[in-house]
Amino acid sequence: MLSKRVKENEVKKTQRHDKDTGSPEAQVALLTRQIEELSAHLRKHKKDFHSRRGLLQMVANRRKHLKYLQKKDEKAYAALIKKLGLKG
């Protein structure tokens, strides 16, 4: 689980305006950070299947957000992929 400060920092990196928390860019940034932390947890705890299911749900959710962003704004999608270091 991400702390409030970590969430704020992740959103600030990708937000469209000062009070933006719901844009696809901000959501993908938060999901990416959560996925990274949960992946590290699962490397240590290989048999934690409940968390693995949550990880798969987060990955699917991030994929949906990215697909939406790619359809709506190709330039923003490309910039976000580059900024977060994802494969696109």
PAKOL-700212 format. One record per residue (C-alpha): x, y, z. Coordinates in steps of 0.02 Angstrom, whole numbers, padded with zeros to 5 digits, always signed. Layout:
N
XYZ ...
! end
This chain:
88
+00000+00000+00000 +00066+00171-00047 +00080+00309+00082 -00007+00474+00054 +00157+00563+00019 +00210+00435-00112 +00041+00448-00198 +00053+00638-00203 +00227+00630-00277 +00175+00506-00411 +00024+00610-00460 +00127+00772-00465 +00244+00694-00593 +00105+00661-00719 -00044+00772-00678 -00120+00885-00809 -00159+01029-00690 -00139+01070-00504 -00292+00977-00440 -00285+00831-00560 -00300+00660-00479 -00415+00566-00596 -00337+00584-00768 -00279+00424-00852 -00099+00483-00838 -00112+00503-00648 -00203+00338-00628 -00073+00244-00731 +00069+00322-00631 -00011+00265-00467 -00047+00091-00533 +00131+00075-00598 +00203+00119-00428 +00085-00003-00340 +00131-00139-00464 +00316-00110-00432 +00294-00123-00243 +00184-00277-00253 +00304-00361-00374 +00445-00335-00249 +00335-00410-00112 +00296-00562-00220 +00480-00593-00257 +00504-00617-00070 +00340-00707-00035 +00319-00826-00181 +00166-00917-00112 +00060-00762-00078 -00073-00803-00207 -00200-00677-00143 -00081-00534-00176 -00036-00610-00344 -00219-00600-00394 -00223-00417-00342 -00067-00386-00446 -00148-00462-00600 -00302-00353-00574 -00193-00197-00561 -00099-00243-00720 -00263-00267-00813 -00330-00102-00746 -00171-00011-00800 -00184-00091-00972 -00364-00027-00989 -00313+00149-00940 -00168+00147-01064 -00280+00082-01204 -00405+00222-01169 -00267+00353-01167 -00192+00287-01329 -00363+00298-01413 -00398+00475-01350 -00227+00559-01355 -00082+00473-01443 +00046+00606-01395 +00004+00597-01210 +00011+00407-01219 +00184+00408-01297 +00248+00535-01171 +00179+00435-01024 +00254+00272-01086 +00423+00356-01104 +00411+00442-00934 +00364+00284-00839 +00481+00171-00937 +00345+00052-00994 +00349-00048-01154 +00224+00016-01279 
! end
